[in-house]
Amino acid sequence: MKTFLFRITFFFALVLSFSTYTYGQSIQLSDQAKVSVLTCGTGNESYSLFGHTALRIADEPNHVDVVYNYGAFDFNTPNFVAKFAKGDLDYFAVTHHFNDFMADYTYEQRDVYEQDLDVPLEMKQKIFDNLNTALTSGESVYRYKFIDKNCTSMVIDLINKTLGEPSITLHSKQELTYRSILYRYFDNHFYEQLGTSIIFGSKVDRVSDHIFLPLDLMENLKLSTYKNQKLVSTGTKTLLKYEPTIASSWWNNIYTYLGFLILLVVLNNKLFNQVYFFIMGAIGILFVFLGFYSGHLELANNYNVLLFNPLLILSFCFYGATRRKWLYYLAIFSILFLVVYLFMLLNKAHILIVLPMILANGYLLIKLAIKHNKRISIII
């Protein structure tokens, strides 16, 4: 626990401690200047599961070696949690010296790769100027969106806009949904995978049409072109490389998930069932609230509410009631919702991870319906 708290504290301090380097428009880059995309590998903490993207401008004659990072936000923002949930939290670019940047990732033991952009000096200067203008004018401030606007997409947009053509685009022959792409990053992080499976709505089931993750950007840069020439002609340089560490946890795995559901079904305890249904219903209400309240489009149209049915919370409210027919009707409607939900999942990436929950809910609801109306056996 102490290690976990230390890592979280370190991460917060890291974000807050970025030094801001700004350079005036008067600095003219030399012929030795280089502009490169830095791709940081994944880590085992939740905030580092998907990696990171940054831009580096290096020019030794001018003593310039700075990293531009579009992943910063201010913890002191008023109503921080509410704005984060709603999607109204401002993110912005910060800069710090390349050596400081590398020291941070050395400490976290995360890989760092570099790809030099093979563009004329004029374009390097323009990228450099545009980055500094964005910092000083406030253009670097943006509303974070998990898929559409993040540290990776901001770097892509700036480069493409500066070059005057969509040089960096998606080069994939596979038609993968956003959800399927995300699933590749959850090895040994079961509950993070489960959480993203249930909180994201229909948007992430669309076929991906743009790059939104750092490692995918790194791969697509190898195929990108500018003026019919390779945008990255010198290959990918490895600045930091570590042996992958496998995350291990006695609780963050599928076995605790299945064990809990099996125990719930085997015990079939009235009080436990009511509390379980209450929690499921409360989560469903949260999903509905976020779908309407949040500006994160990934949370909208969340059909997982058919599993986390808000009506289930009524089973807790009717606990001990004399007119139990309401529990019968509640169970019937909830079972129908589960059937619809199951059919909706047939071509979805997360069907297997939620299937045990569907089966457990279905069993408990059928038992509830049978208990409060003997005719249920004819219906089902």
C-alpha positions as CSV (number, residue, x, y, z in Angstrom):
1,M,0.0,0.0,0.0
2,K,2.8,2.4,0.8
3,T,4.4,1.6,-2.5
4,F,1.2,2.4,-4.3
5,L,0.7,5.7,-2.5
6,F,4.3,6.6,-3.2
7,R,3.8,6.0,-6.9
8,I,0.6,8.0,-7.0
9,T,2.3,10.9,-5.1
10,F,5.2,10.7,-7.5
11,F,3.0,10.9,-10.5
12,F,1.1,13.9,-9.2
13,A,4.4,15.6,-8.3
14,L,5.7,14.8,-11.8
15,V,2.8,16.5,-13.5
16,L,2.9,19.5,-11.3
17,S,6.7,19.9,-11.5
18,F,7.0,20.4,-15.3
19,S,9.2,23.4,-16.0
20,T,8.0,25.6,-18.8
21,Y,10.6,26.6,-21.4
22,T,9.6,29.1,-24.0
23,Y,11.6,30.4,-26.8
24,G,11.0,33.6,-28.7
25,Q,10.2,33.7,-32.4
26,S,13.6,35.3,-32.9
27,I,15.5,32.0,-32.5
28,Q,16.4,30.6,-35.8
29,L,17.2,26.9,-35.9
30,S,20.4,25.8,-37.4
31,D,21.0,23.1,-40.0
32,Q,21.7,20.7,-37.2
33,A,18.2,21.1,-35.7
34,K,16.0,18.1,-35.5
35,V,12.3,17.6,-34.8
36,S,11.3,14.2,-33.5
37,V,8.3,12.3,-32.1
38,L,8.9,10.7,-28.7
39,T,6.9,7.6,-27.9
40,C,6.9,6.4,-24.3
41,G,6.1,2.8,-23.6
42,T,3.3,1.5,-21.4
43,G,3.6,1.0,-17.6
44,N,1.8,-1.0,-15.0
45,E,0.1,1.9,-13.3
46,S,-3.4,2.8,-14.5
47,Y,-2.3,6.2,-15.8
48,S,0.5,4.7,-17.9
49,L,-1.3,1.7,-19.5
50,F,-1.5,3.3,-22.9
51,G,1.9,5.1,-23.1
52,H,2.5,8.7,-24.0
53,T,3.5,10.9,-27.0
54,A,5.6,14.1,-27.0
55,L,7.5,16.3,-29.4
56,R,11.2,17.0,-29.1
57,I,13.1,20.0,-30.7
58,A,16.9,19.7,-30.5
59,D,19.4,22.1,-31.8
60,E,22.9,21.9,-30.3
61,P,24.3,25.2,-31.7
62,N,21.4,27.1,-30.2
63,H,21.5,25.1,-26.9
64,V,17.9,24.0,-27.5
65,D,16.8,20.5,-26.4
66,V,13.2,20.7,-25.2
67,V,10.2,18.3,-25.0
68,Y,6.7,19.6,-25.7
69,N,4.1,17.5,-23.8
70,Y,0.3,17.9,-24.4
71,G,-0.7,15.8,-21.4
72,A,-0.7,18.3,-18.5
73,F,-3.6,19.5,-16.4
74,D,-4.1,21.6,-13.2
75,F,-5.1,19.8,-10.0
76,N,-6.0,23.1,-8.5
77,T,-8.8,23.8,-11.0
78,P,-12.0,24.6,-9.2
79,N,-14.5,21.7,-9.2
80,F,-11.7,19.5,-10.6
81,V,-13.6,16.1,-10.2
82,A,-16.9,17.4,-11.6
83,K,-15.1,19.0,-14.6
84,F,-13.1,15.8,-15.2
85,A,-16.2,13.7,-15.2
86,K,-18.1,16.1,-17.4
87,G,-15.3,16.5,-19.9
88,D,-14.8,20.2,-19.2
89,L,-11.3,19.9,-17.8
90,D,-8.7,21.9,-19.7
91,Y,-5.5,20.1,-20.6
92,F,-2.6,22.0,-22.0
93,A,1.0,21.7,-23.3
94,V,4.0,22.1,-21.1
95,T,7.7,21.9,-21.8
96,H,10.7,20.7,-20.0
97,H,14.3,19.9,-20.7
98,F,15.0,16.6,-22.6
99,N,17.3,15.3,-19.8
100,D,14.5,15.9,-17.2
101,F,12.1,14.1,-19.4
102,M,14.4,11.1,-19.8
103,A,15.1,11.1,-16.0
104,D,11.4,10.7,-15.3
105,Y,11.0,7.7,-17.6
106,T,14.2,6.2,-16.4
107,Y,12.8,6.3,-12.9
108,E,9.6,4.6,-14.0
109,Q,11.5,2.1,-16.1
110,R,9.5,2.8,-19.2
111,D,10.7,2.5,-22.8
112,V,11.2,5.6,-24.9
113,Y,11.5,5.7,-28.7
114,E,12.4,8.5,-31.0
115,Q,11.6,9.1,-34.6
116,D,13.2,12.0,-36.5
117,L,10.9,13.8,-38.9
118,D,12.7,14.1,-42.3
119,V,11.4,17.6,-43.3
120,P,13.2,20.7,-44.6
121,L,14.7,23.2,-42.1
122,E,11.9,25.6,-43.1
123,M,9.3,23.2,-41.8
124,K,11.3,22.4,-38.6
125,Q,11.4,26.1,-37.9
126,K,7.7,26.4,-38.5
127,I,6.9,23.5,-36.2
128,F,9.1,25.1,-33.5
129,D,7.5,28.5,-34.0
130,N,4.0,27.0,-33.9
131,L,4.7,25.1,-30.7
132,N,6.0,28.2,-29.0
133,T,3.1,30.3,-30.3
134,A,0.6,27.8,-29.0
135,L,2.2,27.9,-25.5
136,T,2.3,31.7,-25.2
137,S,-1.1,32.3,-26.8
138,G,-3.1,29.6,-25.0
139,E,-3.7,27.6,-28.2
140,S,-2.2,24.6,-26.5
141,V,-5.2,24.4,-24.1
142,Y,-7.8,21.8,-25.1
143,R,-10.7,19.8,-23.8
144,Y,-9.5,16.2,-23.3
145,K,-11.4,13.5,-25.1
146,F,-10.1,9.9,-24.6
147,I,-10.3,9.0,-28.3
148,D,-10.6,12.2,-30.2
149,K,-8.3,14.7,-28.3
150,N,-5.3,13.6,-26.3
151,C,-1.6,13.9,-26.2
152,T,-1.2,11.8,-29.4
153,S,-3.9,13.4,-31.5
154,M,-2.7,16.9,-30.6
155,V,0.8,16.1,-31.8
156,I,-0.6,14.6,-35.1
157,D,-2.8,17.7,-35.6
158,L,0.0,20.1,-35.1
159,I,2.4,18.3,-37.4
160,N,-0.2,17.9,-40.2
161,K,-1.4,21.5,-39.9
162,T,2.2,22.8,-40.1
163,L,3.1,20.6,-43.0
164,G,0.0,21.7,-44.8
165,E,-1.1,18.1,-45.7
166,P,-2.4,15.0,-43.8
167,S,1.0,13.3,-43.7
168,I,0.2,11.3,-40.6
169,T,-2.9,9.1,-41.1
170,L,-4.0,5.7,-40.2
171,H,-2.4,3.0,-42.3
172,S,-4.1,-0.2,-41.1
173,K,-5.6,-2.9,-43.3
174,Q,-7.4,-4.3,-40.3
175,E,-10.9,-2.9,-39.4
176,L,-10.6,-2.9,-35.7
177,T,-13.0,-1.1,-33.3
178,Y,-11.7,1.3,-30.7
179,R,-12.7,-1.2,-28.0
180,S,-10.7,-4.0,-29.7
181,I,-7.6,-1.8,-30.0
182,L,-7.8,-0.8,-26.3
183,Y,-8.1,-4.5,-25.2
184,R,-4.5,-5.1,-26.3
185,Y,-3.3,-3.0,-23.4
186,F,-4.9,-4.8,-20.5
187,D,-2.7,-7.9,-20.0
188,N,-2.7,-8.7,-16.3
189,H,-5.0,-5.7,-15.6
190,F,-8.3,-7.4,-15.4
191,Y,-10.4,-4.9,-13.5
192,E,-9.1,-2.0,-15.6
193,Q,-10.3,-4.1,-18.6
194,L,-13.6,-4.8,-17.0
195,G,-14.1,-1.2,-16.0
196,T,-13.5,0.2,-19.5
197,S,-15.7,-2.6,-20.9
198,I,-18.7,-1.5,-19.0
199,I,-18.3,2.3,-18.8
200,F,-17.8,2.9,-22.5
201,G,-20.8,3.1,-24.8
202,S,-21.4,2.5,-28.4
203,K,-18.8,5.0,-29.8
204,V,-15.9,2.7,-28.9
205,D,-17.6,-0.1,-30.9
206,R,-17.1,1.8,-34.2
207,V,-14.3,0.9,-36.5
208,S,-11.3,3.1,-35.8
209,D,-10.7,5.7,-38.4
210,H,-7.8,7.7,-36.8
211,I,-4.8,7.2,-34.6
212,F,-5.4,7.9,-30.9
213,L,-2.7,5.8,-29.1
214,P,1.0,6.5,-28.8
215,L,2.3,3.1,-29.9
216,D,0.0,3.1,-32.9
217,L,1.3,6.5,-33.9
218,M,4.8,5.1,-33.8
219,E,3.9,2.3,-36.1
220,N,2.0,4.6,-38.5
221,L,4.9,7.1,-38.7
222,K,7.0,4.4,-40.3
223,L,4.5,4.4,-43.2
224,S,3.8,8.2,-43.3
225,T,5.0,10.4,-46.2
226,Y,5.6,14.1,-46.9
227,K,5.9,15.3,-50.4
228,N,6.0,11.7,-51.6
229,Q,9.0,10.9,-49.4
230,K,9.1,9.0,-46.1
231,L,8.3,11.3,-43.2
232,V,10.7,9.2,-41.0
233,S,13.6,7.9,-43.1
234,T,16.1,7.0,-40.5
235,G,14.1,4.4,-38.6
236,T,13.1,4.3,-34.9
237,K,15.8,4.9,-32.3
238,T,15.5,3.3,-28.9
239,L,16.4,5.7,-26.2
240,L,15.3,3.6,-23.2
241,K,14.5,-0.1,-23.2
242,Y,13.6,-2.3,-20.2
243,E,12.6,-5.9,-19.9
244,P,8.8,-6.0,-19.6
245,T,7.6,-6.5,-16.0
246,I,4.4,-8.6,-15.6
247,A,1.9,-7.0,-13.2
248,S,0.8,-9.4,-10.6
249,S,-1.9,-9.1,-8.0
250,W,-3.7,-11.5,-5.7
251,W,-7.0,-9.7,-6.4
252,N,-6.8,-8.0,-9.8
253,N,-7.5,-11.1,-11.9
254,I,-10.3,-13.1,-13.3
255,Y,-10.3,-15.6,-10.5
256,T,-11.6,-13.1,-7.8
257,Y,-14.2,-12.0,-10.3
258,L,-15.5,-15.5,-11.0
259,G,-15.1,-16.5,-7.4
260,F,-17.3,-13.7,-6.2
261,L,-20.0,-14.5,-8.8
262,I,-19.9,-18.2,-8.1
263,L,-20.1,-17.6,-4.3
264,L,-23.1,-15.2,-4.9
265,V,-25.0,-17.8,-6.9
266,V,-24.2,-20.8,-4.6
267,L,-25.1,-18.9,-1.4
268,N,-28.2,-17.4,-3.0
269,N,-28.6,-15.4,0.2
270,K,-31.6,-13.0,0.2
271,L,-29.7,-10.1,1.8
272,F,-26.6,-10.6,-0.3
273,N,-28.7,-10.7,-3.4
274,Q,-30.5,-7.5,-2.6
275,V,-27.3,-5.6,-1.8
276,Y,-25.8,-6.9,-5.1
277,F,-28.8,-5.8,-7.1
278,F,-28.7,-2.4,-5.3
279,I,-25.0,-1.9,-6.3
280,M,-25.8,-3.0,-9.9
281,G,-28.7,-0.6,-10.1
282,A,-26.6,2.3,-8.6
283,I,-23.9,1.7,-11.2
284,G,-26.6,1.8,-13.9
285,I,-27.9,5.1,-12.6
286,L,-24.3,6.4,-12.7
287,F,-24.0,5.3,-16.3
288,V,-27.2,7.1,-17.3
289,F,-26.1,10.2,-15.4
290,L,-22.7,10.3,-17.1
291,G,-24.3,9.6,-20.5
292,F,-26.4,12.8,-20.2
293,Y,-24.0,14.9,-18.1
294,S,-20.6,14.1,-19.5
295,G,-19.0,15.7,-22.6
296,H,-17.0,12.5,-23.0
297,L,-18.7,11.0,-26.1
298,E,-17.2,7.6,-25.2
299,L,-19.6,7.4,-22.2
300,A,-22.8,8.2,-24.2
301,N,-25.3,5.6,-25.4
302,N,-24.0,3.1,-23.0
303,Y,-26.0,-0.1,-23.7
304,N,-24.3,-1.8,-20.7
305,V,-27.1,-0.2,-18.7
306,L,-29.1,-3.2,-19.8
307,L,-26.9,-5.3,-17.5
308,F,-26.5,-2.7,-14.8
309,N,-30.2,-2.1,-14.9
310,P,-31.3,0.9,-12.7
311,L,-34.5,-0.9,-12.0
312,L,-32.6,-3.5,-10.0
313,I,-32.2,-0.9,-7.2
314,L,-36.0,-1.3,-6.6
315,S,-35.4,-4.9,-5.4
316,F,-33.6,-3.4,-2.4
317,C,-36.4,-0.9,-1.9
318,F,-39.1,-3.6,-2.0
319,Y,-37.2,-5.8,0.4
320,G,-39.6,-6.8,3.1
321,A,-42.7,-5.5,1.2
322,T,-45.9,-7.4,1.5
323,R,-47.0,-7.1,-2.1
324,R,-44.3,-9.1,-3.7
325,K,-45.8,-9.1,-7.2
326,W,-43.6,-6.0,-7.9
327,L,-40.5,-8.2,-7.5
328,Y,-41.9,-10.6,-10.0
329,Y,-42.5,-7.9,-12.6
330,L,-39.1,-6.4,-11.8
331,A,-37.4,-9.8,-12.4
332,I,-39.3,-10.4,-15.7
333,F,-38.4,-7.0,-17.1
334,S,-34.8,-7.4,-16.0
335,I,-34.5,-10.8,-17.6
336,L,-35.9,-9.4,-20.9
337,F,-33.3,-6.6,-20.7
338,L,-30.5,-9.3,-20.2
339,V,-31.7,-11.2,-23.3
340,V,-31.6,-8.0,-25.4
341,Y,-28.2,-7.1,-24.0
342,L,-26.8,-10.6,-24.8
343,F,-27.9,-10.3,-28.4
344,M,-26.3,-6.8,-28.7
345,L,-23.0,-8.3,-27.5
346,L,-22.8,-11.1,-30.0
347,N,-20.3,-9.1,-32.2
348,K,-18.7,-7.0,-29.4
349,A,-15.2,-7.4,-28.1
350,H,-16.2,-7.5,-24.4
351,I,-18.8,-10.3,-24.5
352,L,-16.6,-12.8,-22.8
353,I,-15.7,-10.6,-19.9
354,V,-19.3,-9.7,-19.0
355,L,-20.8,-13.1,-19.8
356,P,-20.3,-14.5,-16.3
357,M,-22.1,-11.4,-14.9
358,I,-24.9,-12.0,-17.3
359,L,-25.3,-15.6,-16.3
360,A,-25.2,-14.8,-12.6
361,N,-27.7,-12.0,-12.9
362,G,-30.0,-14.2,-15.0
363,Y,-29.9,-17.0,-12.5
364,L,-30.6,-14.8,-9.6
365,L,-33.4,-13.0,-11.4
366,I,-35.0,-16.3,-12.4
367,K,-34.9,-17.5,-8.8
368,L,-36.4,-14.2,-7.7
369,A,-39.2,-14.5,-10.2
370,I,-40.0,-18.2,-9.4
371,K,-40.1,-17.3,-5.7
372,H,-42.7,-14.6,-6.1
373,N,-44.8,-16.1,-8.8
374,K,-45.1,-19.9,-9.5
375,R,-46.4,-19.3,-13.0
376,I,-42.9,-18.2,-14.0
377,S,-42.1,-21.8,-15.0
378,I,-44.7,-21.6,-17.8
379,I,-43.4,-18.3,-19.1
380,I,-39.7,-19.4,-19.2
